Amino acid sequence: MPSVVGLLEQRELAARCRVDGLREEADRIQAELAVAELEWQEWVIARRRVDAVLAADCGSTAGTEDVPDPRAAGVPSVLRDSAKPKSQVPVWREGLAWSVLSVDYQRILQALSERERLHQGPLTCQEMAVMFGPDAVLAKVEALWSKAKRLVARGWPAEPAPGRFMLAKAAAGRGGGS
């Protein structure tokens, strides 16, 4: 017969996994919303410009409305530069800031950066899980491993040995987007 504490731990783990999944979904939806808002603003501008051209006499721009660029006002730069839907981890390239990644991926890179700053060796997902929270349960470690592997595949960190991750030399100087 299972213990009450064991059953509570199972329920807690299931709730935590659900919260983690919902957070990832919220990050994805937030990025998708930013892209949709930008596209919507571009259509609004296009319609206003066509209206202005059709209303203007012989194409004169003297009386046309000056429509502000949505990238400058309507959409915050953090959302505009965030990862696009279905490409939450873009391939690393020179000048690309960490801010294009979702928060979870930024936390992994920050942990690797901190490890490098302290001149310590590569980091395992088990060690990252302990750094990120009080309990390093298997599901959390596996989720971190999956994210770390995705980052490695796109050139952000390096994996010098199986399961051990360190910040790639090229991506090391782009922390936090500054």
C-alpha positions as CSV (number, residue, x, y, z in Angstrom):
1,M,0.0,0.0,0.0
2,P,1.5,3.4,-1.0
3,S,2.3,5.9,1.7
4,V,0.4,9.2,2.0
5,V,3.7,11.1,1.7
6,G,4.5,9.2,-1.5
7,L,1.1,10.0,-3.0
8,L,1.5,13.6,-2.1
9,E,4.9,13.7,-3.7
10,Q,3.5,12.2,-6.9
11,R,0.7,14.8,-7.0
12,E,3.2,17.6,-6.3
13,L,5.5,16.3,-9.1
14,A,2.5,16.1,-11.5
15,A,1.5,19.7,-10.6
16,R,5.0,21.0,-11.0
17,C,5.3,19.3,-14.4
18,R,2.0,20.9,-15.5
19,V,3.2,24.3,-14.3
20,D,6.5,23.9,-16.2
21,G,4.6,22.9,-19.3
22,L,2.2,25.8,-19.0
23,R,5.1,28.2,-18.6
24,E,6.8,26.9,-21.8
25,E,3.4,27.2,-23.6
26,A,3.0,30.8,-22.3
27,D,6.5,31.7,-23.6
28,R,5.6,30.3,-27.0
29,I,2.3,32.1,-27.1
30,Q,3.9,35.3,-25.9
31,A,6.3,35.1,-28.8
32,E,3.6,34.2,-31.3
33,L,1.4,37.1,-30.0
34,A,4.3,39.6,-30.6
35,V,4.7,38.4,-34.1
36,A,0.9,38.6,-34.7
37,E,0.7,42.1,-33.3
38,L,3.6,43.3,-35.5
39,E,1.9,41.8,-38.6
40,W,-1.4,43.4,-37.6
41,Q,0.3,46.8,-37.2
42,E,2.0,46.4,-40.6
43,W,-1.5,45.8,-42.2
44,V,-2.9,48.8,-40.4
45,I,-0.1,50.9,-41.8
46,A,-0.5,49.5,-45.3
47,R,-4.3,50.3,-45.3
48,R,-3.7,53.8,-44.0
49,R,-1.1,54.5,-46.6
50,V,-3.4,53.2,-49.4
51,D,-6.2,55.3,-48.0
52,A,-3.9,58.3,-48.0
53,V,-2.7,57.7,-51.5
54,L,-6.2,57.3,-52.8
55,A,-7.5,60.4,-51.0
56,A,-4.5,62.6,-51.9
57,D,-4.7,64.7,-55.1
58,C,-2.4,63.3,-57.7
59,G,-0.2,61.5,-55.2
60,S,0.8,64.6,-53.3
61,T,2.1,63.7,-49.8
62,A,1.4,67.2,-48.3
63,G,-1.8,66.2,-46.5
64,T,-1.1,62.6,-45.7
65,E,-1.0,61.2,-42.2
66,D,2.3,60.4,-40.7
67,V,1.9,56.9,-39.3
68,P,4.5,55.9,-36.6
69,D,6.5,52.7,-37.1
70,P,5.0,50.0,-34.9
71,R,8.5,48.7,-34.2
72,A,9.2,52.0,-32.5
73,A,6.1,52.5,-30.5
74,G,3.4,49.8,-30.4
75,V,5.4,46.6,-29.7
76,P,8.1,46.5,-27.0
77,S,11.5,45.6,-28.3
78,V,11.7,42.6,-26.0
79,L,8.7,41.0,-27.6
80,R,9.7,42.1,-31.1
81,D,13.2,40.5,-30.7
82,S,11.9,37.4,-28.9
83,A,12.0,34.0,-30.6
84,K,9.5,33.4,-33.4
85,P,6.9,30.6,-33.1
86,K,8.3,27.2,-34.1
87,S,11.9,28.5,-33.9
88,Q,12.2,29.2,-30.2
89,V,15.9,28.6,-30.3
90,P,17.4,30.4,-33.4
91,V,20.7,29.3,-34.7
92,W,23.4,31.4,-33.0
93,R,25.1,34.0,-35.2
94,E,27.4,36.9,-34.4
95,G,25.6,39.8,-32.7
96,L,22.6,37.7,-31.6
97,A,21.7,38.5,-28.0
98,W,20.5,36.0,-25.4
99,S,17.2,38.0,-25.2
100,V,15.9,36.3,-28.4
101,L,15.6,33.1,-26.3
102,S,12.9,32.2,-23.9
103,V,13.5,32.6,-20.2
104,D,14.3,28.9,-19.6
105,Y,17.0,28.9,-22.3
106,Q,18.4,32.2,-20.9
107,R,18.6,30.6,-17.5
108,I,20.6,27.7,-18.9
109,L,23.1,30.0,-20.6
110,Q,23.3,32.2,-17.5
111,A,24.2,29.2,-15.4
112,L,26.8,28.1,-17.9
113,S,28.2,31.7,-18.0
114,E,28.4,31.8,-14.2
115,R,30.2,28.5,-14.2
116,E,32.7,29.8,-16.8
117,R,33.1,33.1,-14.8
118,L,34.1,31.1,-11.8
119,H,36.6,29.0,-14.0
120,Q,34.8,25.8,-13.2
121,G,34.3,23.0,-15.7
122,P,31.3,22.0,-17.7
123,L,27.9,21.7,-16.0
124,T,25.6,18.6,-16.1
125,C,21.8,18.9,-16.2
126,Q,21.6,17.4,-12.8
127,E,23.8,20.2,-11.4
128,M,21.7,22.8,-13.3
129,A,18.5,21.3,-11.8
130,V,19.9,21.7,-8.3
131,M,20.9,25.3,-9.1
132,F,17.4,26.1,-10.4
133,G,15.3,24.7,-7.6
134,P,15.3,22.7,-4.4
135,D,14.5,19.3,-5.9
136,A,16.3,17.9,-8.9
137,V,13.6,15.3,-9.9
138,L,14.1,13.2,-13.0
139,A,11.5,15.0,-15.1
140,K,13.2,18.4,-14.4
141,V,16.6,17.0,-15.3
142,E,15.3,15.5,-18.5
143,A,13.6,18.8,-19.5
144,L,16.9,20.6,-18.9
145,W,18.8,18.0,-20.9
146,S,16.4,18.4,-23.8
147,K,16.7,22.2,-23.8
148,A,20.5,22.1,-23.4
149,K,20.8,19.7,-26.4
150,R,18.6,22.0,-28.4
151,L,20.8,24.9,-27.6
152,V,23.9,22.9,-28.5
153,A,22.4,21.9,-31.8
154,R,21.9,25.6,-32.6
155,G,25.4,26.7,-31.6
156,W,24.8,28.4,-28.2
157,P,26.7,26.2,-25.7
158,A,29.1,23.4,-26.4
159,E,29.0,19.8,-25.2
160,P,32.7,18.8,-24.7
161,A,31.7,15.4,-23.2
162,P,28.3,13.6,-23.3
163,G,25.9,15.2,-20.8
164,R,28.3,18.0,-19.8
165,F,27.7,21.5,-21.1
166,M,29.7,24.7,-21.2
167,L,29.2,28.1,-22.9
168,A,30.4,28.2,-26.5
169,K,33.3,30.6,-26.9
170,A,31.5,32.5,-29.7
171,A,28.3,33.0,-27.7
172,A,30.0,33.8,-24.4
173,G,30.0,37.6,-24.8
174,R,26.3,38.1,-25.7
175,G,24.8,37.6,-22.2
176,G,21.5,39.3,-21.5
177,G,21.5,41.1,-24.8
178,S,23.9,43.9,-23.7
